[in-house]
């Protein structure tokens, strides 16, 4: 099932990097007009902030974000966010771009079954881990699966279409390109939520298991 743009955006409010951007805005970051609407393929981990500005233009928001064990500089664009450490991009999250196609053909809104089929169609020995949890913001409960694929250097976040239905299907809500530092940063942010260090969202039913490209 492919989600329409308004539903898709509302269902990704508790995605990891989106939460960082929301918190950043609450700190009073400045707003400027971005010159790029969709994701640009050259925006990848390893580039400098200056190169990101060349590719994407000025961000809508930017500034530092910090929790115990989690420090980053965040640049927010219409398609998603960039996370930087020491002036270098370590993660690029895409959560809104209808034309986006990621590794092995993954797209936003893709069903979990179609994601498995895409992985099977591009076989390789993959390593990583998968985290499952409920992200609860006020009265909203978002059932979430995060796949950390260390082989393809990507984190894929899936959310359930209906958190109140235990059998509701999952769809891809966000795709994050990340190097080792970026994957560790995102994982640390999830752990901070599990530990109750993020005031607006808490996590229940957290599990973490090895993942090798299957379920």
C-alpha positions in Angstrom: 0.0 0.0 0.0 1.4 3.4 -1.0 0.5 6.2 1.3 -0.7 9.6 0.0 1.5 12.5 0.9 -0.6 14.0 3.8 -1.1 10.6 5.5 2.5 9.6 4.9 3.8 12.8 6.5 1.5 12.5 9.5 2.6 8.9 10.2 6.3 9.7 10.2 6.2 12.4 12.9 7.9 10.0 15.4 10.6 8.9 13.0 14.0 9.1 14.6 15.6 12.0 12.6 12.3 13.8 12.3 12.1 13.9 16.1 15.5 15.5 16.2 14.4 18.2 13.8 11.2 18.9 15.8 13.3 19.3 19.0 15.7 21.5 17.1 12.8 23.8 16.1 11.6 24.0 19.6 15.0 25.4 20.6 14.3 28.4 18.4 16.3 27.7 15.3 16.1 30.1 12.4 14.0 29.6 9.3 15.2 30.2 5.7 13.8 29.3 2.3 15.3 26.1 1.0 16.2 25.9 -2.7 15.8 22.1 -2.9 12.5 20.3 -2.6 13.5 16.7 -3.3 16.5 14.6 -2.4 19.7 15.1 -4.4 21.8 11.9 -5.0 25.0 13.7 -4.2 23.9 14.4 -0.7 25.6 11.4 1.0 27.5 10.7 4.2 31.1 12.0 4.0 30.5 15.4 2.4 31.1 18.6 4.2 28.5 21.1 5.3 29.7 23.5 2.6 29.2 20.9 -0.1 25.7 20.1 1.3 24.8 23.8 1.0 26.1 23.8 -2.6 23.9 20.8 -3.5 20.8 21.6 -1.5 20.8 25.3 -0.8 20.0 26.8 2.6 18.1 24.5 5.0 14.7 25.4 6.5 16.2 24.9 9.9 19.7 24.1 11.3 21.4 24.0 14.6 22.9 21.7 17.2 21.0 18.9 19.0 22.2 17.2 22.1 21.1 14.5 24.5 23.3 12.5 26.9 25.4 10.4 24.5 23.8 12.1 21.4 25.3 15.1 19.8 24.8 16.3 16.2 24.3 19.3 14.0 21.0 19.1 12.1 20.1 20.6 8.8 16.4 20.2 7.8 15.1 20.3 4.2 11.6 19.5 2.7 12.7 15.9 1.9 14.2 15.1 5.3 17.3 15.9 7.4 21.1 15.8 7.4 23.0 14.9 10.6 26.6 16.2 10.9 29.4 15.7 13.3 32.5 17.9 13.2 31.3 19.5 10.1 30.9 16.2 8.1 27.6 14.7 7.1 27.2 11.3 8.8 23.6 10.6 8.0 21.0 11.7 5.4 17.4 10.9 6.2 14.7 10.9 3.5 11.1 10.9 4.6 9.3 12.9 2.0 10.1 12.6 -1.7 7.7 10.8 -4.0 10.4 10.3 -6.6 13.0 8.8 -4.2 14.5 5.4 -4.9 17.0 4.1 -2.4 19.3 1.1 -2.3 17.9 -2.1 -4.0 15.0 -0.1 -5.2 13.4 0.8 -1.8 10.8 3.6 -2.0 8.9 5.5 0.7 5.6 3.9 1.4 6.7 0.5 0.1 5.1 -2.4 2.0 7.2 -4.7 4.2 6.5 -7.6 1.8 7.8 -5.5 -1.2 10.8 -4.5 0.8 11.7 -8.2 1.4 11.2 -8.9 -2.3 13.5 -6.0 -3.2 16.2 -7.4 -0.9 15.8 -10.9 -2.3 16.1 -9.5 -5.8 19.5 -8.0 -4.9 21.1 -10.8 -3.0 24.3 -10.3 -1.0 25.6 -11.2 2.4 24.1 -8.6 4.7 24.8 -7.9 8.4 23.1 -5.6 10.8 20.3 -5.6 13.4 16.6 -4.9 13.6 14.9 -2.9 16.4 11.2 -3.0 17.1 9.3 -0.8 19.5 6.3 1.4 20.1 7.1 5.1 19.9 4.5 6.9 22.0 4.0 10.7 21.7 1.2 12.0 23.9 -1.7 9.8 22.8 -0.2 8.6 19.6 1.4 5.1 19.5 3.5 4.3 16.4 4.6 0.7 16.0 8.0 0.8 14.5 10.7 -1.4 13.0 14.2 -0.1 12.3 16.5 -2.1 10.1 20.2 -1.2 10.4 21.8 -2.6 7.3 25.5 -2.2 7.8 26.3 -3.8 4.5 24.5 -1.2 2.4 25.1 1.6 4.9 21.4 2.4 5.3 18.8 2.4 8.0 15.2 1.7 6.9 12.4 2.6 9.2 9.0 1.0 8.8 5.8 2.0 10.7 2.4 0.3 11.0 -0.5 1.9 9.2 -2.7 1.3 12.3 -1.1 1.2 15.7 -4.2 -0.2 17.3 -4.3 -3.2 14.9 -1.8 -5.9 15.8 -2.0 -7.3 12.3 -1.7 -3.9 10.5 0.9 -4.0 7.8 4.2 -2.0 8.0 5.4 0.4 5.3 8.7 2.2 4.7 8.5 5.6 6.4 12.1 6.7 6.2 15.3 5.7 4.5 18.5 7.0 6.1 21.9 6.8 4.3 24.6 6.6 7.1 28.2 5.7 7.6 29.3 3.9 10.7 29.2 7.1 12.8 25.8 7.9 11.5 24.3 4.5 12.3 25.8 4.7 15.8 24.3 8.2 16.3 20.8 7.1 15.2 21.0 4.0 17.4 22.1 6.1 20.3 19.1 8.4 19.9 16.8 5.4 20.0 18.5 4.1 23.1 18.1 7.6 24.7 14.3 7.4 24.1 14.3 3.9 25.6 16.0 5.3 28.6 13.5 8.1 29.0 15.9 10.9 28.1 13.7 12.3 25.4 10.9 14.3 27.1 8.3 14.3 24.4 8.4 10.6 23.3 8.9 7.4 25.1 9.5 3.9 23.9 7.7 0.7 25.0 8.2 -3.0 24.0 11.7 -2.5 22.7 13.6 -5.4 21.2 16.8 -5.7 19.2 17.9 -8.8 17.1 20.5 -9.7 14.6 19.4 -9.1 11.0 20.9 -10.6 7.8 18.6 -9.5 5.1 15.5 -11.5 6.0 12.7 -10.8 8.4 
